[in-house]
Structures are given as C-alpha cells and as structure tokens.
C-alpha cells in the first residue's frame, strides 16, 4: 500500500497511507481533485494575483496583500521551518506535491476555470503557509484601531466603549467542553461551531487521515496539510475558538524620499533606509497597476507613503483629546471592552494619546507589525504533533508551538484529561499599542517578548468559549458580547448529564438576549398609532427566539433595522458616516451603520447619547414598520434571513434557504442590522466529539464535501445544516467505497 482514497456516503474523503509524509501527499491530491478552484483562488489571493482573473473587484485585496508582504512572509516562514523543523517542512512539501499532481485533473472537473479563463498554476512549498496567512491576517481585527481613532477624534474617548463589540469582519466561534462527570457515558464531550463567512466551497473540509502513526478525523483548511483546528484521534479530541486577542500593531510613520530611496524616522531620532520596491498587479480587462511596497523597521506600510496619508485621513488628534481621555470610559462599557483595556483608555492611554500622538513634521504613513513577519513562524510545527497526539498532555505540548491566529483551545482524552487554555503569540508592549495607532518615531512602543498564555478550568464540569471576555481577557481589547457564552452555560445547566445526541439542541438555540434593550424602550412608549400599538403588542409577547418561521422575530428585525438606520443617520454621528480614504479592504471596520447595528444594545442602554432622543427614534421606527404593514405582520424571519454564501465567481443570485438564528444567538447566523437580513456569516461547520466512542461523534458543513458543482456531494449536507442535523462520523474503512490507489 502506498496511498488509498475511500469515500463514505457523503463523499467525505477517508485516506490511508504507509506513513505521515505519504499521507500528506494523498491529502494534497484529494483536495486538488475535490476543490481545485478553491485552492487556486486561495493561492492567488495569498500572492496578491487574484485580480488577474477575477477582475478589478479583487484589486483592493491584491494591493493590500502586496503591501503587507504576505507572500514574502510565507516564504520566510517556510525557509525558517526548513531550518528549525525539517520533518514538518518535508511533510508540507509532500502535501504540495500531491496538489501539483492532481490540480490539472481537478481543474478539468471544475467549470469555473473555463469561465474565468484561468489555467491551474504550480504550487510552491510555502503556498500552504501563504494560504494560512491570507485566511487569518484580519482575524485579530487590527482595523478596529483605525475605527477607534475616528471615534475618539470626532466623539471623544467615552464613545469608544459605546461602540465596542465584535467587529463586523471578525470571525468567532462557539465551543463547549463537558467533563465526564456531566455525561451519560462518564467520558467527556466537546462540541461547537466555528463562525466564519460562509463560502462556496466551504472553508472547512471534513477528512479522515490514517497511517500507522495516527488515525484522525477532523476539519481541515483546504490548502493546508493536517487537521489544525478540530480533530479527534480516538483517544483525544480538541477544538478552538478565536480568543479575540490583540497581537497586531499599527504605527504612524514619518517617511521621506531621498536620492537612494525611502527613509523612516526611528525612535532614536535617526533616519534609516526602508526596504522599497515596486510590484505590478495584473487586472483582468484593465491596465496593470503598480504598487509601491515599503517596509520600515516596524513592518510594511499598508496606508499612505512618503507623500503622506490619503486625502481625508486624519494625521493626528484634535486638541484637548488627551485631557478627555483621562476621564476614562462610561459605566457599562466594559461589556464590550476587556477590563484591562479600560485602564488602557484612561491611565494607560495617557502616554499613547497625549505624548504618543504629538505629530512629527512631514508626511505620515501607517505600518502593520504582525508576529509571523517578526518571528518567521506561523506555528506549523504544531500540526504533526496534533495528529500524533494521544492525550491532553500531547495536545497541550503541541499548541505550545502555535503562533496565529491566537485561539482558546479545549481538549479532552479518554483517561479523563481536560484542557482549557489560550494558545498563540501575543507581544508584550505598551497599552497604547493595543488600543490605537502609535508613533513610530517615539520610544516606548517596541515589542518586548511574548505573553504567557492563560489557562483555565471548568465550572460545574463545563466550560463554554464564545469569544467573550474571560480566559483571554488579558490579551485582548474588544470581545464579543457575553450572550452566546452565557446562554450555552445556562443550557448546559438545565440537565445533570449530557450525551452526544443532545448537543444539536444547543447548536440550534435561537434565544436573543440582546433584544431586551430595544424592547424595553418600546415597552415604555406612550403615544403610538393603533397600527404601531398592535405591532408593539406582538413584539412584547414574542418569546425572544429568532426562529425562521417566526412572524414576531421578523417584526423585531424590521423595527431593529429601522432604529439602526435612524441612529446612524443622526447628525450626532455625521462625522463618522463617511470613513477616511483608507484602503477598501479595511473599510468594513469603519462603516458606521454596521457598527451601530452590532452595538445597538450599548447605544440604547447608555445613560446619555449625545442628546439623541432614543425613545423618539424607536417610536418613529415602529411607526415606519406599521405603515409598511398596516399594523399586521405577516412575513417570517426566514423569508428575508436567508443564506448568502461568498463565491469567488458568482453565477447570479443565490436562492439560499431561510435561516433561524441571529448575531447574538448561539445559532449565530449573522446579518447586518439596518443593512440586510441576508446571512453571509455563520457556522462554517458543526461538530460533536465523543470521547466515549468516536463513532458516536457527529459533524456537518453548510454545503457539502465537494467543491465541484456537478457533484452529488456539492450541497447534500445543506438541508441537514439548516435543520440542525449532523452526519455520523464513520472511521471503519470496511464501511467505505474505495475510489483509487494513488
């Protein structure tokens, strides 16, 4: 036996080989056969060459990738991996060999190549690292620092806490660990669902990897060998959520051109040569575009250049701002900000906002400093040890090697071992770095080593992780609201013992705790038309569940959207309505309407909101809905809250199914209140890992195992995903159909 490909009833690949390296080659081959289009899109995105076949809409991403030097960072990381860990580098090479062996055949199966006029290319050994970096570069949400700059500049420091929430493009997850003392089998269960943009094909690949060293099932990232995030080896299982840590920094730079190139002013007062060159980005149907790439000692320039920041981008802070910041944050703002970050925006921010934002003379630019660019390490040395893990101790040692994204990790083994910790690299630096842009030319903003990652335990035999402030609080600034974590914990408290079969009920819970502030304002209104009063009665009697078949949930969403639009249009927020001319890739973090939508409960609960009459805004909103419906709600939430996956090459409107859930539900199918009810982000997979019996485990993905549109397994899991059902995990090779020897 060299390598074998089997399929189960859902088309999920089950792979077997003589050793780990040969198995990686087979994994690369089957991924290229099933997902050639997805692989090539991600390769081009990681290199900044996607506009060459996707057109001008992809140019902003390509420009960002070139300026941020993602491909060069991937090369550096692979070169360092070869020196530090040759076994893993050869394993990665084997995966790449497998991709290259089957990519042409996979492309012939995928009609997108012909439609885009794209020929499959050749993968390099560092391509999987580039894909990993490209997929996760925005996970830490560094553009939120640009948003805070805008808020403080126009509204003052108190407003930062009002708007603090999970950013509009940040990915999160649910996860929970139930110890053996709380299960019917006496062995632990791990369950959850990662929340990402839903893509077609999906961002996770169900896969089974078996060789004499290990036998693992889990969710792989297409284009990356092994199983990084969610896996079960038979004796130990693990899962992750985004820790919401802050580990990327933005620096204001003073640059100048000289006869020899570009120089940057360093903290010691010396002008030093920056790395500079020009790259050309091809754009389908248009002229190529030149991109100037500049890198200082802090990192690559991603905004502006030697001629300064783009027009409309602030180059400093208003007078008196430091004095305002000393007042701290408003009461209650800690719901969105970590406890440590409150100090960072009061006492600790004095350095960053008063002394730190005194401008040097001359044009400014903004650089991005991110750990892999500094350390040449993407954490790939953790991947083989995870596959080989037999116990929680093994998983713990493996994730000690993790780099980014920074995650909360949960693990359990068949001997009763449990793990709940943070893994990844978070730099030690000033508090100002964490919250805002800092001046590169002033001392005190360098990185001084790495934080110890926190560890936690279980309470009453359970632990929930849902991107909330908690275990990772010392490492982050903004976290998701606590609603999902609180609800998961409350549900787990409703019975003494749980089974794997019980877990979908938690996955699919639709209670919306964040609805109460709006309903509270609505309840207190005194004067309404009869039609609006009828809608109010419906909403106040509503069970607070965002179910697809709920008329009241649809009514709530309609009123919420109208409130959000009115708040965002209020003159008090006018200065935030037109974001500066930052690169387009970063603008989702600076868009006012989504910020208002996701922070609505903060804005409604604040003691005072810049003189805005919130009761009147809610009254106008419910009257608007009443006028549109004659006071008689008829449509359901699922009529408008429909799945809208991202596709690199759309073929027309996507008639997605109606969905239950909402942003703050455990069933986190996110829309953008006030903008659209369509859901582009949600559970990118669901899993239940049973440590009593791996065959009792379950999983599902939003669409299917295959990326080929004509395959029967392209969307065959979609009805299960929508309805909350899961696919049985099967690992017995005698149960599968053999597809080929490779």
N, C-alpha and C positions, 0 to 999 in steps of 0.2 A: 504493500500500500504506500503510495506517495501522498495523494490527496483525494478526497471524495466530497462531492456535493450532494446532499439529500434535501428534500423539501417535505414539509408537513402539509396538512390540509389547507393551510392558509398561505402557502407559498413561502413561508419563513425559511431561510437557509439554515441548515444544520451541517456543519463542516467537520471533517475528520482528517487528520494527517499524522505523519510519523513523529513530528516534533514541532516545537513552537515556531521556528522560522518558516518551515514549510506550510504550517497552518496560516501564518500571516500572508504568505503568497496566495493561498486559496481564498482567504478573506478578501484580498485585493481583487482577485479575479471575479468572485461572485458579486462584489459590489459594483465593479465595472459593468458586468452583464446586466444587473438589475437597475442601475442608477447612473448610467454613463452621462446623461445630460446633466443631472445634478452635480456629478463630480466635476465636469468641465466648467460649469457655471461657477462653482466654488473655487476651482483653481484660478480661473480668470479673475474672479473678484479678489482673491488673495494677492494677485500680482498687479492689480490695477489695470487690467486689459479687457474688462467686460464690455466697455463701450464699443469695442471693435466689432462686436456682432449684435449687441443689444441696443446700440444707438445712444443718442445724446442724453436720454434719461439716466443712463448709468455713468455719465461723465463725472458728476459730483462725487460719487463713491470712488471712482478710479483716481480722481485728483487727490482726495483725502488719503487713500492708500499709498499713493506715490509719495506725498509729502510726509506722511507718518512713517515711511520706510518699513512697511510690514514685510515685504518680500525679503529685503535685506536682513531684517531681524530674524526671519525664519532661517535664512542661510547661516547666519551667525550661530543661532541656537543649534542647528544640526551639526555644524563644524565642532562646536563645543561638546555636543553629545558624543560625537565620534571619539574625541579625546578622553572624555570622562567615563563613558559607558558604552564601549564598543559593541557589547552584546545587543543592547537596545537599538543602537544605530543600524546594525545589520538586520535586525528584526523589522525596523521601519523600511529599510531598503527592500526587503523581501515583499512587503506589502505593496510597495511602489512597483516592483517587478510584476506582481500579479495584476495590478491595474493596467500597466502598459501592455501586458499580454492579451487582455480581453477588451480593452477600450474600443478598438475598432469594431469588434463584433457587437458590443453593447450599443455603439452609435448607430449601427445599421438597424437595430431594433427600435430606435427612438426617433420619431418623426421630427422632433424639434431641431435636430441638426440640419436637416434639409431646409426647413422653414427659415432658419436663421442664416443659412449659408455657411455653417461652421463645420470645419473638419476637426476630428479629435486630435489633440496635441500629445505631447510627451511629458510625462510626469518626471520631476526631479526628486532626488532623495529627500529634499526639505519641503516638498509640496504638502505633505500631511501637516507639518508644523505651521506652514503658512495658512492652511485652511483653519486649523485650530485657532490661530491668532486672529484671522479675519472674522471668524464667527463670534469671538469673545471680546474683541477690542473695546466695544462700547458697553460691556457688562457692568463696569464699575461706575458708569454714568458720569464721567468727568465733565460733559457739557453742562451738567447741573450747576457747576461753579460759574459758568457764564450767566445762567439764569439768576443766580444769587447776586451777581454783580449788578444786573439790571434792576432787580427788585430793590436792593439797597440804594442804588443810585436814584431811583425815582420815588420810592415809597418809604425808605428808611429801614433800619435793621429789624424793627418789630414785625415787618411784613414777611420776613423770611420764614418764620415759624408758621405763619398762616398758610403759606403755600407748600410747606414741606410735606412730601408724600412720595411714594414710589413713582419714579419718573416715567414719562409716557412711553419710553422705548426700552425700559429696563426689564429684564426677564427675571421672574421669580419662580417659586415652586411651592407646593405643599409636600410635607413628608411627616410621617409619624412612626414611632417605634413603640411597640407594645411588648413588654417583657413576658417571659414565660409564666410568671405568677398571675398574669391577667389574660391568659389564653386558655382555650379548652384543651389544648394538647400539652400544655406545660412548656412549650417552646416558643420563642419569640416570633413576631410577625413585623415586617417592615412594609409600609405601603405609602403611596403618594402619587404625585403627578407633577412633572416639570412644566412650567408655563413659559411658552415662547411664542413667537409669531408662528402661526400655523402655515406651513409651506407645502406645496405640492411639487415633488415628492416630500415626504416628511423629514424633519430634522433628526429623527432617531430611527435606527434600523434594528429591528428585532433579529437576533442572531444567536447561534449556538456554536461554540468553539470547543473542539475536543481533540486532545492528543494525549500521549502517555503522561505528560506532566500535569495536565489540568483538564477539567471539563466544566465550562462556564456558559451560562445563558445570561443574556442581558441586552441592553440597549446601547448600540454603538453609534458614534457620529460618523456618517458616511464620509469617507476620505481619510479617516484616522484609524490606525490599527488597534485591535484590542477592544476592551469594554471599560470605558473610563468612569462613567457616572453611576450606572445602575447595573448591578450584577449579582449573580448567585452561583457559587461554586459547588453547592451541595452541602458543604459544612459551614460556610459563612456567606452572608449577603451584606450588601452595602447600598446606600443611596445618598443623594446630595440635594441641597437647595442652595441658591445664591445667598451668600452671607451678607450681602449689601455692604461689604467693606469698601473703604475708600483707599485705593492704592495707586492712583494715577494723579499726577500734579500738572497744573498749568502755570507757566511762568510768563510774565511780561518781560520781553527782551528789548534792549536797545541795540539796534544794528546800524552799521554804516558800510557803504561800499568804498572800497579802495581800489587802487590800480591792480592789486593782486587778487581781489575777490570780495568777500564779505567778512566783517569783523563784528564780534559781540562784546559788550561790556560786561566783565565778570565782577564778582563781589569784591575782589581785591583792588578794583579800580583800574585794572589793566584790560585793554582791548586785545582780544585774541581772535585768531583766524577761525572762522567757522567752515565746516565742510559745505561745499556748494557744487552742484552740477545741474544740468538741465535734462529733463526727460520729455519724450514726445508720446502723447496718448492718442492712439488711433480711435476715430469715431465713425461708426458706420453711417454712410450717406453724407458725411460732412468733412470739412478740412480737419487735419490733425491739430491737436492743441499742445502747446509747450507748457511744461510745468517746471518751475524752478524749485529745486529741492535744497533746503538749507538745514544744517544741524549744528547747534551750539553744544557747549558742554552739558547743558541741561537735557537736551533732546531735540528732535526735529521740529521745525517751525510748521505749524498747521494753520495759522491765521496770520495774514499780513506778511510783511517782509521788510527789507531795508528802506522802502519808501513809506512804511507805516502801515497802520491798520486800515481795513476797507472803510470807505466813506460811511459815516453813521455809527461806527463802532466806537464806544467811549474809550478814551485813552487815560482816564483817571477817574477819581471820585469827587463828588461835589464837596464844597467847603462845609466844614462843620460835621461831616459824616462820622468821624471818629468819636466825636462827643456824643452823637446819637447812639452809637453802637455800645457805648459804655452802660447804657440803660438796660441792656440785656433783652431777652425775648419775652413776649407776652405770656401770661399764665395760660397753661394748656398747650403751648406749642410743642412741648416735649412729646406729644402724641406722634409727631412726625419726625422729630429730631432725637438723636441719642442724648442721654444725659450728659455725656462728655462734650457734645457739640454745643450745648448751651453755654458752657464755660468758654468754648472756643469762639462764640459770637458775642461774648461780653468781655470778661477779663482777658482771656487768651487771645482775643481778636484785636486788642489794642495795638499790639505790635504789627499785626498783619494789615490793619486798616488805617492806622494813623501814620506811624513811621513807615510801614511797609508800602504804602501806596503814594508816597511822595514821588512825583514823576521826575525822572532824569530828562535832560534836554534831548530833543531829537525824536525821530520816528520810533514807533514801537511795533513789535510783533508778539505772537504767542507761541510758546513751545510746549510740547507734550512730553512728559517724562513718565515712562511706564516700565515695570520691572523687567520684562524679558529683554528690553533694549539695554538695560543696565547690566543684567547678570548673564545674558546669553543662555537663559534656562527657561524652558516652557513647561518643565515638570514631567517630560515624557519618561523619565526614569522610574516613575511610579507605575507605569502601565503594565509591564511584565510582572512585577511583584503582586499587583492586584489580581491578575489572572492566576497566579500561583498560590494565592492566599488560602489558608485552611482554617484560620481562626481570626478573631477580632484583633489579636496582637499583630498578626501578619498585615491586616488592613491598616492598622494604626501606623506600623513602620512604613508601609508603602506610601500613605498620604503625607508622611513627614517630608516626602520628596516633591509634593505638589507645589505648583507655582501659581498659575492662574487659569481660570477665574478663582477667586477665593470663595470657598464653599463651607457650608455646615455639612458635616458627614455623620451619618448614622450607620451603625453596623451591628450585627448580632451573629452568634455562631451556635452550633448545635450543643456545645458544652455549657451554655448559659452566659457566655461572654457578651458584653454590651459596650457600645462606643457611641459617644455623642460629643463631637468636637468641631473646631474650625480648622481648616487646612488651607494653606496658601501663603504667599509672601505679601506682607503689608509693611511698607517702610516706616521707620521711626523718623519723624520730622516735626516741625513746629505745628501748632494748632492752626495757624493761619493757612498753611499749605492745604489742610484738609477741607477748608470751607470756601476758599476764594482763590483768585489768581494772586500770585506773589511776585515781587520784583526780583528779577534775576541778578540785578546789579547790587543788591544789598545783602550783607551777610545774614546768616541765621535760617536759611531756607534749604539747606542741603539735606541729603538723606544720611542718617546716622545708624545704619544697621536695620534689623528686622524685628518686628514684634513677635513675642511668643504668642502662639495661637491659643485661645481659650478652650477649656474643656468643661463639660457639664455632665449632669447626671439626669436621672429620671425622677419624676414626682408621682407617687402612687402607681409606679410601674409603667408610666407612659412618658413620652417626650414628643412634643409637636414642634415642627420647624416650618415656618411660613413667611420667612423674610422679615419677621417682626424684630423690633428691638429686644434684645435678650442676650443670648450667648455671645453674639458678635458685636454687642453694643460698643465695647472699647475701640473697635476697629472701623466704625462707620460714622456717618453723619445723618443721612436720611434713610429711613426704613419704611417698609410697608406698614399700613395701619394694623392694629392687633386683631382685627375682626376674624380673619381666617384662622389664625392660631388659637384664639380664644374659643372659637366655635368647634374646632377639631377636639380640643381638650375637653370641652363640655360634652360633646357627643361620646367621647371615649369614657366619660364618667357615668354614662347612663346605664351601663351594664358591667357586671363584675368580670366576665370572661368573654373573650372575642375569638372568632375563627376567621380564617382567610376569606371564607364565603361572605362574612359580614361586611367586609371593607368597602365594597362598592356603594353602600348606603352613605358612607362618609364622603367618598369621592364626589357623589352627586348631590350633596346637600346645598340647598339654594337660599337659605335664610340670609337676609341682607340687613345686618345690624346698622350699617351706615345710613339707612333710610330715616332713622328716627329724628335727626335734627330738622330735616325738611318737613316731616310730618308734624313735628312739634310746632313749627311756625304756622303751618296750615291749620292746625287744630285751634290756634289762638285767634285766627282772623275773625273779625266781627261782621263785616259787611261784604256779602257775596250775592251775585245774581242767583236765582233759583237753579239755573243750569250748573253753575260752578259749585253751589252748595251740594248738589247731587253728586258731583264728582268727588267732592271732599268726603262725603259720607262713604262712598265706595272705597276711597283710599284709607280712611281711618279704620274701616272694618277689615281691610286687607290683612292677610296672615304674614306679610313681610317676606314672602317666598317668591323668588324670580323664576317661576315655572313657565315653560314655553306656552302652556295652554291657559295662562292666567290673563284675564282681561284687566284685573286691577294692577298687575305688575306692568302691563303696557301703559296704563294710565299714569302710574307713578313715573315711569321712564319719560313719558311725554311732558309731564309737569316739570320734572327734574331738568330735562333738556331746555325747556323754556326759561327756567330760572338761571341756568348756567349761561345761556346766551345773553340774557339781560344783565347779569352781573359783569360778564366780560365786556359788554358794550358800555358800561357805566363810565362817565367821564373821570371818575377817580382812578381808573385803571388805564386811561387812554395812552399814557406814556409807555405802557407795556404791550400795547396792541400791535405795534409794528416793530418786530425784532430788528436788531442791527444787521448789517450785511455780512454776517458770518457765513462760512461755508454751508451749503444747503444740507449736508449730512447732519449738521449739528442743530438745525432749526427745530426739530420736534421737541427738543428740551426747552426752547424759548417761546413756543407758541402759547399765547395767553389762554385761549379757550380750553384746551385740554388741561392746562394747569388749574383753571377754575373748576373744571369738571371733577378732577380727581381730588381736589382739596375742598370740595363743597361743604363737607361737614365742619371743617375748621372755620371756613368763612361764615357759616351760619351760626356757629356757636360763639364766635369771638364777642367779647363784651361790647366792642365798638368797632365799626368797619368804615372809617374814613367818611362818616356822615351818610353812608348809604342806608336808605330805608329798606331793610331786607323784607319786612312784612309786606310792604307795598309791592316789591318785586315778586314775591310769591303770589300775592293776590293777582297781579297782572298775568302771571304765568298760568295760574289755574283758570282765569277768565279766558285766556287765549285758547287753552285746550277745550274749554266748554264751548266757545264759539265755533271751533272747528268740528265739534262732535255733537252739537246741540244738546250737550249735557248727558249724552248717552254713549258711554264707552262700549265698543263692540269688538275691536280687534284684539288679538292676543299678543303677548310679548314675542312669541316665536314667529309672528308674521313679519316683524321687522328685525328681530335679533337673530340674524342668520350668519352661518359660517361663510367667511370670505378669505380663503387662503391666498397667500402670496405665490404668484407664479412668475418665473423669470421671463416667460414668453406667453403672455395671455392670449387666449384664442377668442375672447369675447366675455360677456357677463357670466359669472359663475352662479348658478342657481343652487345655492347651498341650503342645507336643511335648517329649519328653525331650531334654536337652542334655548335651553334653560340656563340659568346662572347669570352672573354679573361680576364686575371687577372685585368687589369685596366679599363675594360668596366663596365658600370652599370650592364650589364649581365655578372656577374663575374664568369665565368666558368674557373677555374684556371688549367692551365697546368704548367709544369716546363720547361721554355725555355732552349733549349740546351740538355735536357734530354729526355723529352717525350711530345707529343701533347695530350696524354690522360688526361682527366679531372677527378680527384678524389675529387675535392672540388668545391663547387658552391652553388647555392640557395637551402638550405635544406627545404625550404617552401617559398611560396609567399602568401601575404595576402593584402587585401584592407578592411579596417574597415570604414564603412559609418555611421556617427553619425546621419544622417537624417533618415535612415531606416536600421536597422541591416540586414534585409532580402535582401538589395541591396549589402551587403558585399560579398566578394569573397575570395577563397583560393585554394591552390593546394599544393601537396607534390610531390617529384620526382618520387615515385613509386606508393604506394597505402596505404590504411588504414590498411591492414592486413599483418602480418609477416609470414603467412602460405603460403608456395609456391604454394599449390594446390588451394588456394582461388581465385575466380574471381576478388577479390579486392587487389591482391598482387601487381600488376603493372598496374592497369587500369587507373591510372592518369598520367602515364609516357608520353603518346602522348600529353596530354594537357600541361604538364610541358615543354616538348621540344618545343612545338609550341607557348607557351606564353598565353595559355587559362587558365581560372580559373573555379573552381567549385562553383556554387551558395551556399551561406550559407542559410540553412533552419533551423528554430528553432521551427516550429509548430509541436507538437507531433502528431497531426492528420494526418500529411503527411508521417509518418514513419511506417515501419513494425515492430511490436513488436516481439522481439526474445524470451524473457523469463522474468519471475519474479524471483528474487533472494533474 
